[in-house]
Amino acid sequence: MRPSTGMALARHGILVAGSLAVIAPFLWMFTTSLLSRSETYTNTSLLPTSWHWENYVRAWESAPFGQYYLNSVVMAVGIVAGHLVLDALSAYAFARLRFPLRNTIFMLLLAALMIPTFVTIIPAYSIVADLGWIDSYAGLIVPRLADVFGIVLLRQYFASLPSELEDAARIDGCSRIGTFFRIVVPLSTPAFATLAIFSFLFAWNDFLWPLLVTNVDEHRTVQIGLSAFVGRYGTSWNYLMAGTLTATIPSIVVFLFFQRALVRGIASTGMKD
């Protein structure tokens, strides 16, 4: 009993230490957001001497954050919807359909995962600029409607489903597309939830691409709007932390709400190669 108890205590100690390492930056952000601007440079304690809750209101009013949030929501929803539809159709083709060079094309897609984003971002920007999509929702969403990671994730899950279910549906007269939407999609809810979470986090926290394709506040996202607190002669750290903490809340809420589906989806996609 003693060795098992000691191992359990050691595991819990490691988990607690890891949790503190993750939570500490958020606690620092929270306490900094409640400081006055002068205290951000002079305060040496962990807790502020005075609590300035009005920093959140002033941070919200210092820039059109309502428009920023709306743009981020539209962009995130569009990208998530594109991933769920286009990635699923592509993944089903690789998992079930037989066509020439299927394995070769899939291997090329896997190889594309190793290409750094910075290599492809300049050609992508040139295409968007030629199409006149700068400062538009199309420029923010369309180039990222499909994702190789989502194709690989869903393909692994679709391959783990018994093909006999689809064969039975086909025998009963269901078409291939009907089989996909009536049989495969309802059985793949954990995988779709996993892809939706990853896609939302990627879209909501993206900084580089919105920075390149937006020049006006009407189409900037919340991550770009946080740069309003960085001035030429200094940074308003209290307002920046207040805005950053507010911008983090949607990601935390989405993750907490779908965390069980995320765990099920990741576990299920590794069942079968």
ChimeraX attribute file (.defattr): number of C-alpha atoms within 10 A of each C-alpha:
attribute: neighborCount
match mode: 1-to-1
recipient: residues
	/A:1	5
	/A:2	7
	/A:3	8
	/A:4	9
	/A:5	10
	/A:6	11
	/A:7	11
	/A:8	12
	/A:9	12
	/A:10	12
	/A:11	12
	/A:12	12
	/A:13	12
	/A:14	12
	/A:15	12
	/A:16	12
	/A:17	12
	/A:18	11
	/A:19	11
	/A:20	12
	/A:21	11
	/A:22	11
	/A:23	11
	/A:24	11
	/A:25	10
	/A:26	15
	/A:27	15
	/A:28	13
	/A:29	18
	/A:30	18
	/A:31	18
	/A:32	25
	/A:33	29
	/A:34	24
	/A:35	25
	/A:36	23
	/A:37	16
	/A:38	11
	/A:39	16
	/A:40	17
	/A:41	10
	/A:42	9
	/A:43	14
	/A:44	9
	/A:45	7
	/A:46	10
	/A:47	15
	/A:48	17
	/A:49	12
	/A:50	10
	/A:51	14
	/A:52	15
	/A:53	13
	/A:54	14
	/A:55	21
	/A:56	20
	/A:57	12
	/A:58	13
	/A:59	24
	/A:60	16
	/A:61	11
	/A:62	13
	/A:63	16
	/A:64	16
	/A:65	21
	/A:66	13
	/A:67	17
	/A:68	20
	/A:69	18
	/A:70	16
	/A:71	22
	/A:72	26
	/A:73	18
	/A:74	15
	/A:75	25
	/A:76	23
	/A:77	18
	/A:78	20
	/A:79	25
	/A:80	23
	/A:81	17
	/A:82	19
	/A:83	25
	/A:84	22
	/A:85	13
	/A:86	15
	/A:87	25
	/A:88	27
	/A:89	17
	/A:90	17
	/A:91	23
	/A:92	20
	/A:93	16
	/A:94	22
	/A:95	20
	/A:96	13
	/A:97	10
	/A:98	10
	/A:99	9
	/A:100	7
	/A:101	9
	/A:102	13
	/A:103	12
	/A:104	10
	/A:105	12
	/A:106	16
	/A:107	11
	/A:108	10
	/A:109	16
	/A:110	15
	/A:111	11
	/A:112	13
	/A:113	13
	/A:114	8
	/A:115	10
	/A:116	9
	/A:117	10
	/A:118	9
	/A:119	9
	/A:120	10
	/A:121	14
	/A:122	12
	/A:123	11
	/A:124	15
	/A:125	18
	/A:126	11
	/A:127	14
	/A:128	18
	/A:129	14
	/A:130	10
	/A:131	11
	/A:132	12
	/A:133	17
	/A:134	20
	/A:135	19
	/A:136	17
	/A:137	19
	/A:138	17
	/A:139	25
	/A:140	30
	/A:141	20
	/A:142	15
	/A:143	15
	/A:144	18
	/A:145	17
	/A:146	21
	/A:147	19
	/A:148	17
	/A:149	18
	/A:150	24
	/A:151	26
	/A:152	22
	/A:153	21
	/A:154	27
	/A:155	24
	/A:156	22
	/A:157	27
	/A:158	25
	/A:159	18
	/A:160	16
	/A:161	17
	/A:162	10
	/A:163	12
	/A:164	9
	/A:165	12
	/A:166	21
	/A:167	14
	/A:168	12
	/A:169	17
	/A:170	14
	/A:171	9
	/A:172	9
	/A:173	11
	/A:174	15
	/A:175	13
	/A:176	14
	/A:177	11
	/A:178	14
	/A:179	18
	/A:180	18
	/A:181	12
	/A:182	14
	/A:183	15
	/A:184	21
	/A:185	15
	/A:186	11
	/A:187	15
	/A:188	18
	/A:189	14
	/A:190	22
	/A:191	28
	/A:192	24
	/A:193	21
	/A:194	24
	/A:195	26
	/A:196	23
	/A:197	20
	/A:198	16
	/A:199	22
	/A:200	24
	/A:201	19
	/A:202	15
	/A:203	23
	/A:204	25
	/A:205	17
	/A:206	17
	/A:207	14
	/A:208	12
	/A:209	16
	/A:210	24
	/A:211	15
	/A:212	15
	/A:213	21
	/A:214	20
	/A:215	13
	/A:216	10
	/A:217	17
	/A:218	14
	/A:219	22
	/A:220	26
	/A:221	28
	/A:222	28
	/A:223	22
	/A:224	18
	/A:225	20
	/A:226	20
	/A:227	13
	/A:228	16
	/A:229	19
	/A:230	13
	/A:231	9
	/A:232	6
	/A:233	5
	/A:234	8
	/A:235	14
	/A:236	17
	/A:237	21
	/A:238	26
	/A:239	28
	/A:240	22
	/A:241	25
	/A:242	26
	/A:243	27
	/A:244	20
	/A:245	17
	/A:246	15
	/A:247	19
	/A:248	15
	/A:249	11
	/A:250	15
	/A:251	16
	/A:252	11
	/A:253	11
	/A:254	14
	/A:255	18
	/A:256	11
	/A:257	12
	/A:258	15
	/A:259	15
	/A:260	13
	/A:261	18
	/A:262	22
	/A:263	14
	/A:264	15
	/A:265	22
	/A:266	17
	/A:267	13
	/A:268	16
	/A:269	22
	/A:270	12
	/A:271	12
	/A:272	11
	/A:273	9
